[in-house]
């Protein structure tokens, strides 16, 4: 009698629920930093940056150690640690996050071949108003917690900390979402993931919110792609979740489009291997030797073989604007020009006679945006350029940092060039 559906669902999913601890190094710009380093050289020791710590929860969605959580839990984290329900701890590597849906994907750094207990994903919109749901988490590393409630609504539209999010229909539940449980799973009594816990509504009692599984799988289809994992342009989106590997979108003029892949194709093999799910399919694509991928697809009941060669994103950007760009890290080039990670893309080289040179761009300039959209990484810049045809204009937002005596001066402006 005691071992009811709630207990059984909790027992099945709790091994997949993790605690996430992050360490964030707070970067700052000290106007005297470069002056002191130049004057004292090796005798100048920079003071340690400020450090902040935060905690949240997450859930393992693949046996190879992929973890879903909220982006706001791990955003700007310099280091991430994950503690499993059995007490084991692993460092985690962030794959990428979706800012509009507040979803992030992590990868546990474990031993080769190590497997983990994963939750099963529910199908999109397989939700019943009033059905029992369970909010699971591992807050503050104290161990697993579970609260029970019902699905109160399927179309609530709140904002998080007065910041608008492009999440059209959050789930509402009266299951308590405890502090530190943000990013943990909301499950049904079949032990399936129906949402990611986000927050409680401070001005109400018994009102919690979760990102619905449809939004989660859509975010996965957008962020776990070769363009992110390998910085290589493939140009196709594949439906994630408990479904056949359906191609849902093709970028025009992309390697996938030129190879003949079409929207509606179902991928059955990648490089001669049969992927068991979306995660494995993307891994096979990303690990293709020499970026050449061979697909077997099913189209109108017939099998077809397709071969595509992916293009490095940096190469795509260079082809379009005539300049080589680099993402900013904590390496010497970034420090040399006085910029910090995530501020933009550093121009490393300008081709003679190319669009960038005609726009009077130079090595060391920072491209912070294109056509009004920020470009903190190669993917964002490539996305802004990929649809541009030869001769079309693109407006680059540029920062130039110049030294005037002991002080650094930023000059901001925009440059319009025609892409190749």
Secondary structure, DSSP 8 states (H G I E B T S, - for coil): --S-HHHHHHHHHHTTEEEEEEEEEE----TTHHHHHHHHGGG------EEEEEEEEEEEEETTTEEEE-HHHHTT-SEEEEE-TTS-EEEEEEEEEETTTTEEEEEE---TT------EE--TT---TT-EEEEEE-GGGS--EEEEEEEEEEEE---BTTB----S-EEEE-S---TT-TT-EEE-TTSEEEEEEEEE-TTSSS-EEEEEHHHHHHHHHHHSSHHHHTSEE--EEE--SSS--BEEEE-TTSHHHHHT--TT-EEEEETTB--SSHHHHHHHHHT-GGGEEEEEEEETTEEEEEEEE-EEHHHHHHHHHSEEEEE--SSHHHHHHT--TTS-EEEEEE-TTSHHHHTT--TT-EEEEETTEE-SSHHHHHHHHTT--TT-EEEEEEEEEEEETTEEEEEEEEEEEE--
